[in-house]
Amino acid sequence: MRDYLNFNSYSFSDEEKRELMDTLDSGWITTGPKTKRFEEDFAKYVRSDHAIGVTSGTAALHLSIVGLGIEQGDEVITTPMTFVATINSILYASAKPVLADIDPDTMNIDPREIRKKITKRTKAIIPVHYAGQPCKMDEILAIAKENNLFVICDAAHAIETEYKGMKIGSMGNAACFSFHPIKNITTGEGGMVTTNESSLADRVRVIRLHGMDKTAWRRYEKGQFRHWDMEYLGFKYNMTDIQASLGIQQLKKIDDFWNKRKEYSDRYDSHFKGIKNIITLPPPGIGSKNAYDLYPIRVKTENLKMTRDEIIDAIQADNIGVGVHFRAVHLLSYYKRYFGAECEAFPNAEYASDRLISLPLYPKMTPGDIDYVADVVKKVVCKNQ
Ligand SMILES: Cc1ncc(COP(=O)(O)O)c(C=O)c1O
């Protein structure tokens, strides 16, 4: 039997190690010059005016929501097909998450469903660019404009994503990125808020560090002590220079990583083409770019003798790591209790939720690994139809 193939693995080499050592030797390891450099490089990459480095994608979402003034009594529309962080961060701000069903093909939020959910209390829409595919931003931005709503992109999967030639990080009021180790580039843990609005950038910068005024982080530098003020109630979400060291070097490789994942994603697609009970993602629309953060398939269990979880067990038995992105949020225990009897059905999200399996997709894999995974998946599915 082959060695275990991890579901995911990051790619670090000498460049990351050198940058990290340089930071450790510099005498400054928390938010400082490396964070500033990573923010500038990242803003340039996603073509936004501002980027603010934070501790996670979750922190980026929380800070954007609070930074835009969303609070108790406000409603925020988002998708059930996401990681809990999207919805949790709405609750952290004491606002109310309102779910809208997904498009069955891309599994991105369906703009027609968003329209149905707008009330007098709606303040924002959080589209999640699922697996790196762009949401229908023209329609979402039009709905937001008509109804005076903010748009905060959950771009945890979408650093490289483009919609009609525009990078997601430059769309809407803010975009929130994650550098968790299973993301396209990693800083161990980490995140970024990008925005073209200077006032929002200023507010997020202040509330990412307790609400202390802007340059308080420099107070321990030589000759820099001065009294600081606390303007707002903020959080402890500042990115460190240790994280940023990894980010600076990872970002330089992002397009090479993307090329590999695209090649592998296309290779999986050709394996699964014409296989009856496996659904893959549609190709990106014209002018759009998928970040290929994940390779999710849906197994049509209605035609199979096995459940999705039994199929996962069979794939794992052949030494392959897999994931599920995602089980629809409203089906998890906490959110079942939270939405309670009020919770309606989201048929497209529920269909996907019971059938999704994410297959390994990362640059360190070889074409032979992709062929092996695809052959195992086809064998399991075809034997059980
Ligand atoms: C869609 C989505 N949003 C938000 C997050 C949160 O990112 P982090 O883990 O960096 O807090 C994730 C992380 O997996 C995610 O997949």
The ligand as a Gaussian input file, in Angstrom:
#p B3LYP/6-31G(d) Opt

LIG

0 1
 C      -14.884000      30.216000       4.305000
 C      -14.014000      30.481000       5.496000
 N      -14.186000      31.624000       6.184000
 C      -13.424000      31.935000       7.242000
 C      -12.428000      31.081000       7.666000
 C      -11.655000      31.432000       8.912000
 O      -10.294000      31.551000       8.711000
 P       -9.272000      31.297000       9.938000
 O       -9.199000      29.833000      10.164000
 O       -7.998000      31.883000       9.440000
 O       -9.823000      32.035000      11.105000
 C      -12.207000      29.884000       6.986000
 C      -11.126000      28.985000       7.443000
 O      -11.050000      27.839000       7.186000
 C      -13.020000      29.570000       5.876000
 O      -12.862000      28.429000       5.203000

